[in-house]
């Protein structure tokens, strides 16, 4: 059965309001279905998960979000770095972005060999960005292999909030 989906543009404050009403695992569609008393699980709802197009968009958004965070911090990218690797207070750090509702960040094994710490660029429920610093020695023991890429370790953003240090908060 073909999916009957419509794409709309919404402002950041509307997106934040939808996200604030959501629960873990909700799609924007499921939040709005609850709000407007529409049945859940109809065949017109696209399946959750990442495909090549959404993966590319997420990667592009992650790079733009971490570049913005680097500007806020006034830090420079590590020369010839393959990823979001920067120098922060004399340490090599990986900047990793997570949008609101996504409770995980990923670090590849080879990146963990090149950096000393991670700065999480975490979007909060109000749409602001929080920069959380965590030493790699604290982060590494908590990694879980990603489902499709065993060289990618996934970490809960909650760990940054409980064991890390808040550097700053800013508007996007």
Secondary structure, 3 states (H helix, E strand, C coil): CCCCCCCCCCCHHHHHHHHHHCCCCCCHHHHHHHHCCCCCCCCCCCCCCCCHHHHHHHHHHHHHHHHHHHHHHCCEECCCCCCCEEEECCEEEEEEEECCCCCEEEEEHHHHHHCCEEEEEEECCCCCEEEEEEEHHHHHHHCEECCCCCCEEEEEHHHHHHHCEEEEEECC
